[in-house]
Amino acid sequence: MEVEIHEIKAKAKAKRKRSQSGRLMAKPSAFRSVEAPEVGDIEDFSSDNVLLMRSSLLRWYDDHQRVLPWRARSRGNGEEEEEDHAYAVWVSEVMLQQTRVQTVIEYYNRWMARWPTLRQLAGATQEEVNEMWAGLGYYRRARFLLEGAKLIVQEGEFPRTASALRGVRGIGEYTAGAIASIAFNEAVPVVDGNVVRVISRLMAISANPREAATVKTFWRLAGQLVDPDRPGDFNQAIMELGATLCSKTNPACDVCPVSNQCRALLLSRSNQSIKVIDYPLKVAKAKQRHDFAAVCVVEIAEGLDQKLLKESNSRQTYLLVKRPNEGLLAGMWEFPSVLIDEKETDQSARRKMIDKYLKKIFHLDAKSCNVNLREDVGEYVHVFSHIRLHMYVELINLTLKGGSNLLADGEGSSTITWKSVDDHSIKSIGLTSGVRKVHNMICDFKKKQLIRRPRTAPRTKNRRPAS
């Protein structure tokens, strides 16, 4: 049943008479601060609209759904097939958090080729999982995925309900709902950014979507919509709608299957000051923190001297340090680095901090090594969701006076885990995108150094003149 325009106008007029905090039918202003709305102000979907939206959305999804690898399902209907499908859904949903679909497809296919079942994943090491995940970001997701797989295999049964799935570390309300509905046909909702956008526009909700009361209301409304006969398909359909037609900035309302039930669209047609993209309310993001780090790429030449960079076939290794198992980029490998104050970013201060670090961790100083080259390579800013990390990168190329055994002798004396890898291995090892960028900077720097060196003409032997 279509929502009548005059009803929308009347409700909008009544809402505008209320105080600014919690009004839900007026146009939301971008980046304005709002108080948490009264949950009671957001009405339920009518039963007629629910039935219409279910049928319209599922029909559209059947005809237009994207072909994605995690949607493929084996033809068997046994418990083992269901659990394999649940595992595939789990992997895909975790990867899709904060990551674009096109990026995830390649990672998902490689992951499933390596670990096609939950049991096989449970036998993997964190190091192997990190290498496979490298480049996807938000690495805690990979750690929780492995820990969850080990727990489920240990307990011997894959949880089949949303409530049971939430007991697995790393599986929250959204992921639990996705697995339970798609793999096990449980009639539970899912709410992600796409679903919030669709429901906000369907109901013209201008409350702050990040407020706890509003989030709770979105879950309530999503629960009213989910189809009891095809919950998994419906949840995928509403997310698909938000990811394709009902986009953030350019919604295709003319071909939307539920446009007749969309209050935001009807309001926009009756009031030029209101636009569909005004919903949901745009909330200012938290200001990013600026951190600063001195990054030192330590390159160890084996038995070479000052002519190191002139030899294209020189054998070299890099030192890598493992980050702590908790916190940002937990358990990932990186080049030796030290967090510094913004006032300490000059070369002298940075090198002093790095020298102190290298001596403490690797026992590297003037007594233990000869420095063949030490150069600043450049600055790189790596952006995390909440941090802008300014990295000042330098290259140190050195020769150990005691040979490679010098590092091995001091390996057990440090509380930090580290390893040395050769130039070939570092190109294939799983590194974060930020560390990979630093390595690429080093490679480009070395190429430029070689190009700048004048080539010496080859010596020719003096030939005797013919007699």
C-alpha positions in Angstrom: 0.0 0.0 0.0 1.5 3.4 -1.0 2.1 6.0 1.7 -0.2 8.9 0.9 1.6 12.2 0.4 -0.9 14.2 2.4 -0.4 11.9 5.4 3.3 12.5 5.2 2.8 16.2 5.0 0.6 16.2 8.0 3.0 14.2 10.1 5.9 16.3 9.0 4.0 19.5 10.1 3.2 18.0 13.5 6.8 16.9 14.0 8.2 20.4 13.2 6.3 21.8 16.1 8.4 19.7 18.5 11.7 20.7 20.0 14.8 20.2 17.8 16.0 17.2 19.9 14.5 14.0 18.6 12.4 15.3 15.7 12.3 12.6 13.1 10.4 13.8 10.0 12.1 17.1 9.3 15.1 17.5 7.0 18.4 16.6 8.8 21.1 19.1 8.6 24.6 17.7 7.8 27.0 17.6 10.7 24.7 19.2 13.3 24.7 17.8 16.8 21.6 16.1 17.9 20.3 14.6 21.1 19.3 11.0 21.2 15.7 10.7 19.9 12.8 9.3 21.8 12.5 5.7 20.5 8.7 6.0 20.7 8.8 8.7 18.0 9.8 6.1 15.4 6.8 4.2 14.5 6.6 0.6 13.3 6.2 -0.6 9.8 2.5 -1.3 9.0 1.7 -4.9 8.3 0.6 -4.1 4.8 3.8 -2.3 4.0 5.8 -5.2 5.4 4.2 -7.7 3.1 4.6 -5.5 0.1 8.3 -4.7 0.8 9.1 -8.4 1.4 7.6 -9.5 -1.9 9.0 -6.6 -3.9 12.5 -6.8 -2.5 12.8 -10.6 -2.8 11.5 -10.5 -6.4 14.0 -7.8 -7.2 16.8 -9.8 -5.5 16.0 -12.9 -7.4 16.3 -11.1 -10.7 19.2 -8.7 -10.0 21.4 -10.2 -7.2 25.2 -10.0 -7.9 27.0 -13.2 -8.5 29.4 -13.5 -5.6 31.5 -16.5 -4.7 30.3 -16.8 -1.1 26.7 -17.1 -2.3 27.4 -20.3 -4.2 26.2 -23.3 -2.2 26.8 -27.0 -2.6 23.8 -29.0 -3.7 23.8 -31.2 -0.6 21.4 -30.5 2.2 23.1 -32.4 5.0 24.4 -30.9 8.2 28.0 -30.9 6.9 27.0 -28.9 3.8 25.2 -26.4 6.1 28.2 -26.0 8.2 30.5 -25.5 5.2 28.1 -22.8 4.0 28.0 -21.2 7.4 31.8 -21.1 7.4 31.9 -19.5 3.9 29.3 -16.9 5.0 31.3 -16.2 8.2 34.6 -15.7 6.3 32.9 -13.4 3.7 31.0 -11.3 6.3 34.2 -10.7 8.4 36.1 -9.7 5.3 33.4 -7.4 4.1 33.5 -5.3 7.3 35.1 -2.0 6.3 36.2 -3.4 2.9 34.7 -3.1 -0.6 33.2 -6.1 -2.3 35.5 -6.1 -5.3 38.6 -6.1 -3.0 37.2 -9.0 -0.9 36.5 -11.3 -3.8 40.1 -12.0 -4.5 41.0 -12.4 -0.8 38.0 -14.7 -0.3 38.9 -17.0 -3.2 42.5 -17.3 -2.1 41.4 -18.0 1.5 38.9 -20.7 0.6 41.4 -22.3 -1.7 43.9 -22.5 1.2 41.3 -23.4 4.0 38.1 -24.7 2.4 36.6 -26.0 5.7 36.5 -24.7 9.2 38.5 -27.7 10.5 41.3 -26.9 8.0 41.4 -23.3 9.2 41.5 -24.4 12.8 44.8 -26.2 12.0 46.4 -23.0 10.7 48.8 -20.8 12.6 48.3 -17.1 13.3 51.3 -16.4 11.2 49.8 -18.1 8.2 46.5 -16.4 8.7 48.1 -13.0 9.0 50.0 -13.6 5.8 46.8 -14.5 3.9 45.0 -11.5 5.4 47.8 -9.0 4.7 46.5 -5.9 2.9 42.8 -6.2 4.0 43.4 -4.1 7.1 41.7 -4.4 10.5 43.9 -7.4 11.3 42.1 -8.2 14.6 39.3 -9.6 12.4 41.7 -12.3 11.2 42.8 -13.2 14.7 39.2 -13.5 15.9 38.3 -15.7 12.9 41.1 -18.1 13.7 40.4 -18.2 17.4 36.7 -18.7 16.7 37.4 -21.6 14.3 39.6 -23.3 16.9 36.9 -22.9 19.6 34.2 -24.4 17.4 36.3 -27.3 16.3 37.3 -27.9 19.9 33.6 -27.9 21.1 32.7 -30.2 18.1 29.6 -28.4 16.8 29.0 -25.3 14.7 26.5 -23.0 16.6 23.3 -22.8 14.6 21.4 -19.9 16.1 22.2 -16.2 16.4 22.3 -16.3 20.2 24.7 -19.3 20.2 26.9 -17.7 17.6 27.3 -14.6 19.7 29.1 -16.7 22.2 32.0 -17.1 19.8 34.7 -14.4 20.3 34.7 -12.0 17.4 31.1 -12.7 16.3 28.9 -9.8 17.1 25.2 -9.3 16.6 25.4 -8.5 12.9 27.7 -11.4 11.9 25.6 -13.8 14.1 22.4 -12.7 12.3 24.0 -13.1 8.9 25.3 -16.6 9.5 22.1 -17.8 11.3 19.8 -16.4 8.6 21.7 -17.2 5.5 23.2 -20.6 6.5 20.6 -21.9 8.9 17.4 -20.1 7.9 16.8 -18.5 11.2 14.4 -15.5 11.0 16.7 -12.9 12.6 17.6 -9.5 11.2 20.9 -7.9 10.2 21.8 -4.3 10.5 24.8 -2.8 8.8 25.4 0.6 7.1 23.5 -0.4 4.0 20.4 -1.5 6.1 20.6 1.7 8.2 20.5 3.7 5.0 17.6 1.8 3.5 15.4 1.9 6.6 16.3 5.6 7.3 14.9 6.5 3.9 11.9 4.2 4.1 10.8 5.8 7.4 12.4 9.2 6.9 14.3 8.8 10.1 16.5 11.8 10.9 17.7 10.7 14.3 21.4 10.3 14.9 22.1 6.8 13.5 25.0 6.3 15.9 23.0 7.0 19.1 22.3 3.8 21.1 18.6 4.4 21.2 18.4 4.8 17.4 20.6 1.8 16.7 18.2 -0.3 18.9 15.3 1.0 16.9 16.9 0.0 13.6 17.3 -3.5 14.8 13.6 -3.5 15.8 12.5 -2.3 12.4 14.8 -4.7 10.6 13.3 -7.5 12.6 9.8 -6.5 11.5 10.8 -6.7 7.9 12.8 -9.9 7.7 10.9 -12.6 5.8 10.2 -15.7 8.0 10.3 -18.1 5.0 13.4 -16.7 3.3 15.3 -14.8 6.0 18.7 -15.2 4.5 17.7 -14.1 1.1 15.8 -11.1 2.5 18.7 -10.0 4.6 21.0 -10.2 1.6 18.4 -8.4 -0.5 18.1 -5.4 1.8 21.9 -5.1 2.1 22.2 -5.5 -1.7 19.7 -2.7 -2.2 21.7 -0.4 0.0 25.0 -1.3 -1.7 23.7 -0.8 -5.2 20.5 1.2 -5.9 20.1 3.0 -2.5 23.6 4.4 -2.5 24.9 7.2 -0.2 25.1 10.0 -2.8 23.3 8.9 -6.0 20.3 6.7 -5.2 18.5 5.2 -8.2 15.0 5.8 -6.9 13.3 5.4 -10.3 14.2 1.7 -10.4 14.0 1.0 -6.7 11.7 -1.9 -5.9 10.4 -0.3 -2.7 10.2 3.3 -3.9 6.4 3.4 -3.4 7.0 2.7 0.3 9.8 5.3 0.7 8.8 8.3 2.8 12.1 10.1 2.1 11.3 10.0 -1.6 7.7 11.2 -1.1 8.9 14.0 1.1 11.5 15.1 -1.5 8.8 15.2 -4.2 6.6 17.5 -2.0 9.3 19.7 -0.6 12.3 20.9 -2.7 14.3 21.6 0.4 14.3 17.9 1.3 16.4 15.3 -0.5 16.5 11.5 -0.3 20.3 11.7 0.5 19.5 13.8 3.6 18.8 10.4 5.2 20.4 9.0 7.3 21.7 12.0 9.2 25.3 12.7 8.4 27.3 12.6 11.6 30.8 14.2 11.8 33.5 11.7 12.2 35.8 11.7 15.2 38.9 13.8 14.5 41.9 11.5 13.6 44.9 11.5 15.9 48.3 12.3 14.4 51.1 9.9 15.4 54.8 10.1 14.4 57.3 7.3 14.0 60.9 6.9 13.0 61.1 3.8 10.7 64.5 2.2 10.1 64.9 -0.4 7.4 68.0 -2.3 8.5 69.6 -4.1 5.6 72.4 -6.4 6.5 75.1 -7.2 3.9 76.8 -10.5 4.3 80.6 -10.1 4.0 80.5 -7.0 1.8 82.1 -3.6 2.1 81.6 -0.1 0.9 80.9 -1.3 -2.7 77.7 -2.9 -1.6 75.2 -1.0 -3.8 77.4 -1.4 -6.8 76.9 -5.2 -6.7 73.5 -6.2 -8.2 73.9 -9.8 -7.0 74.7 -8.9 -3.4 73.2 -11.0 -0.6 71.3 -9.0 1.9 68.8 -9.6 4.7 66.3 -7.3 6.4 65.4 -7.2 10.1 61.7 -7.5 10.9 60.0 -7.0 14.3 56.8 -8.6 15.4 54.2 -6.2 16.9 52.6 -7.1 20.3 49.7 -9.6 20.2 47.3 -6.9 21.4 46.5 -3.5 20.0 46.9 -1.9 16.6 48.2 -4.4 13.9 48.6 -7.1 16.5 51.0 -9.8 15.6 52.0 -8.3 12.3 55.6 -7.9 11.1 57.2 -4.5 10.5 60.5 -2.8 10.1 62.1 -1.5 13.4 60.4 1.7 14.4 60.0 4.0 17.3 57.1 6.3 18.1 58.3 9.8 18.5 57.0 13.2 19.5 56.1 15.7 16.8 58.9 17.9 18.0 61.4 15.1 17.5 61.0 14.6 13.8 64.2 16.2 12.8 66.9 13.9 11.5 69.2 14.2 14.6 66.5 13.4 17.1 65.1 10.5 15.0 68.5 8.9 14.6 69.3 9.2 18.2 66.0 7.3 19.1 66.7 4.7 16.4 70.3 4.1 17.5 69.1 3.5 21.1 66.4 1.1 19.9 68.8 -0.9 17.7 71.3 -1.3 20.4 68.7 -2.4 23.0 67.0 -4.9 20.7 69.7 -6.1 18.3 72.9 -5.1 20.1 73.8 -3.1 17.0 76.3 -0.2 17.5 79.7 1.0 16.3 81.4 -2.0 18.1 79.3 -4.7 16.4 78.9 -3.4 12.8 80.2 -1.2 10.1 77.7 1.2 8.5 78.0 1.1 4.7 75.1 3.6 4.1 72.6 5.6 6.1 70.2 7.8 4.2 66.8 9.3 4.8 64.4 7.9 2.2 61.3 10.0 2.7 58.1 10.5 4.6 54.9 8.5 4.2 51.6 9.1 5.9 49.6 5.9 6.5 45.9 6.4 7.3 44.0 4.2 9.7 40.4 4.7 10.7 41.3 6.8 13.7 45.0 7.6 13.2 47.2 9.3 10.7 50.7 7.8 11.2 53.5 10.0 9.8 56.4 7.7 9.1 59.9 9.1 8.6 61.8 6.3 6.7 65.5 5.8 6.6 67.7 3.0 5.3 70.7 1.7 7.1 72.9 -0.8 5.3 75.5 -2.4 7.4 78.0 -5.3 7.7 78.2 -7.2 10.9 81.8 -7.4 12.3 81.1 -10.8 13.9 79.2 -12.2 11.0 75.5 -13.3 11.0 76.1 -15.2 14.2 76.3 -12.0 16.1 72.5 -11.5 15.8 71.8 -15.1 16.6 73.9 -14.9 19.8 71.7 -12.0 21.1 68.3 -13.3 19.9 67.3 -14.8 23.2 68.1 -11.7 25.2 65.3 -9.5 23.8 61.6 -9.6 24.9 60.7 -8.6 21.3 60.2 -11.2 18.6 62.1 -10.5 15.5 63.5 -12.3 12.4 65.7 -11.7 9.4 64.5 -12.4 5.9 66.3 -12.2 2.6 65.4 -9.9 -0.3 63.4 -12.6 -2.1 61.4 -13.7 0.9 60.3 -10.1 1.9 58.6 -9.7 -1.5 56.4 -12.7 -0.8 55.8 -12.5 2.9 52.5 -11.2 4.2 53.0 -7.5 5.2 50.6 -4.8 6.0 50.0 -2.3 3.2 51.9 0.4 5.2 55.0 -1.8 5.6 54.8 -2.9 2.0 54.7 0.8 1.0 57.9 1.4 3.1 59.6 -1.5 1.4 58.6 -0.1 -2.0 60.1 3.2 -1.0 63.4 1.5 -0.2 63.4 -0.4 -3.5 62.8 2.9 -5.5 65.5 4.7 -3.5 68.1 2.0 -4.3 67.2 2.0 -8.0 67.7 5.8 -8.1 71.0 5.4 -6.4 72.2 2.9 -9.0 71.0 5.1 -11.9 72.8 8.2 -10.5 76.2 6.4 -10.4 78.2 7.0 -13.5 79.1 3.9 -15.3 82.8 3.3 -15.7 84.0 2.1 -19.1 85.2 -1.5 -19.2 88.9 -1.9 -19.2 90.4 -3.3 -22.4 93.7 -5.2 -22.6 96.5 -3.5 -24.5 97.1 -5.4 -27.6 100.5 -5.5 -29.3 100.6 -4.1 -32.8 100.8 -6.8 -35.5 104.4 -7.4 -36.6 
